[in-house]
Amino acid sequence: MIASRRFTLFATSLAAVMLLSACQPTTDDSEVIPIEEATQTTPETPENTDEMDVHGGHDMSESGDATDKAEMTDMLKDYTKAMTSMHNEMMVGMGYNDPDTAFAKGMLGHHRGAIDMAKIELKYGTDEAMRKLAQDIIDAQQVEIDIMNKWLASHPDVPKPKPNTEAMQAAYAKGMNTMHSDMMLGIAEPVADMAFARGMLPHHIGAVDMAKVQLQYGTDEEMRKLAQDIIDAQQPEIELMQSWIAAHMSKDNNAAVTDDAVIGDKEAVKEETVKEKVKS
């Protein structure tokens, strides 16, 4: 529980950094924020130095397998790198003037982020349902990435804003902020499969929200069709993840209750034994 809480503290700090950077305009398509800069927070004080170390929030003095902790640090690092790259590309798209081009560029980065996250699940995860979902995401979204790349090659952004550009950009910015903060809390889970499910869930919800913005402001028929296809494909996966998370959180809660009951029984037996000795 302590390690999980420290993961969450780290993730929340990083989410705050990403939310602040979401308000800043990008300068060109090639801008990439180095992962070291993206993960910088306020200087450590004596108080938070005790809470977190340079290994991404792990207190290596905690009991447990040090190898497992190193592996979890690597997983969080992988997710953070993927999210930073996704964030940068989506920011470029969000700054475009043409709604259709903004959707294609933003969703391109979003899909690449999904594939990166799915590969991380295949690297660290063990649950068959989540591993299958990860592979399904890779297979389906790579096809859509190819569609968007081809479309963007012949549809550059327009030089001046359109009447609905400002509203479109505001809608994307609002959705991005919510998605990133929820994702950062999700990937902070110490269990690989739960981190994937709780990170990918807001990612999918964000994709559906982006697709709805495209349907509201976009006019290109190919991109509008892609938006609807994304909604139709990802909504069932959202429901799958919601059900999986609920089922596995229920199991964890039941296990915790059982553990508490066992501990309580042992304490009761111990107390009764002490009383018997006193009587004798």
Secondary structure as the mmCIF struct_conf table of DSSP 4:
data_model
#
loop_
_struct_conf.conf_type_id
_struct_conf.id
_struct_conf.beg_label_comp_id
_struct_conf.beg_label_asym_id
_struct_conf.beg_label_seq_id
_struct_conf.end_label_comp_id
_struct_conf.end_label_asym_id
_struct_conf.end_label_seq_id
HELX_RH_AL_P HELX_RH_AL_P1 ILE A 2 ALA A 22
TURN_TY1_P TURN_TY1_P1 CYS A 23 CYS A 23
BEND BEND1 GLN A 24 GLN A 24
HELX_LH_PP_P HELX_LH_PP_P1 PRO A 25 THR A 26
BEND BEND2 ASP A 28 ASP A 28
TURN_TY1_P TURN_TY1_P2 ASP A 29 SER A 30
HELX_RH_AL_P HELX_RH_AL_P2 ILE A 35 ALA A 38
TURN_TY1_P TURN_TY1_P3 THR A 39 THR A 39
BEND BEND3 THR A 42 THR A 42
HELX_LH_PP_P HELX_LH_PP_P2 PRO A 43 GLU A 44
HELX_RH_AL_P HELX_RH_AL_P3 PRO A 46 GLU A 51
TURN_TY1_P TURN_TY1_P4 VAL A 54 GLY A 56
BEND BEND4 GLY A 57 GLY A 57
TURN_TY1_P TURN_TY1_P5 MET A 60 SER A 61
BEND BEND5 GLU A 62 GLY A 64
HELX_RH_AL_P HELX_RH_AL_P4 ALA A 66 MET A 94
TURN_TY1_P TURN_TY1_P6 GLY A 95 GLY A 95
BEND BEND6 ASN A 97 ASP A 98
HELX_RH_AL_P HELX_RH_AL_P5 PRO A 99 TYR A 124
HELX_RH_AL_P HELX_RH_AL_P6 GLU A 128 ALA A 153
TURN_TY1_P TURN_TY1_P7 SER A 154 SER A 154
HELX_LH_PP_P HELX_LH_PP_P3 PRO A 156 VAL A 158
BEND BEND7 PRO A 159 LYS A 160
TURN_TY1_P TURN_TY1_P8 PRO A 163 ASN A 164
HELX_RH_AL_P HELX_RH_AL_P7 THR A 165 ILE A 187
TURN_TY1_P TURN_TY1_P9 ALA A 188 ALA A 188
BEND BEND8 PRO A 190 VAL A 191
HELX_RH_AL_P HELX_RH_AL_P8 ALA A 192 TYR A 217
HELX_RH_AL_P HELX_RH_AL_P9 GLU A 221 LYS A 279
#
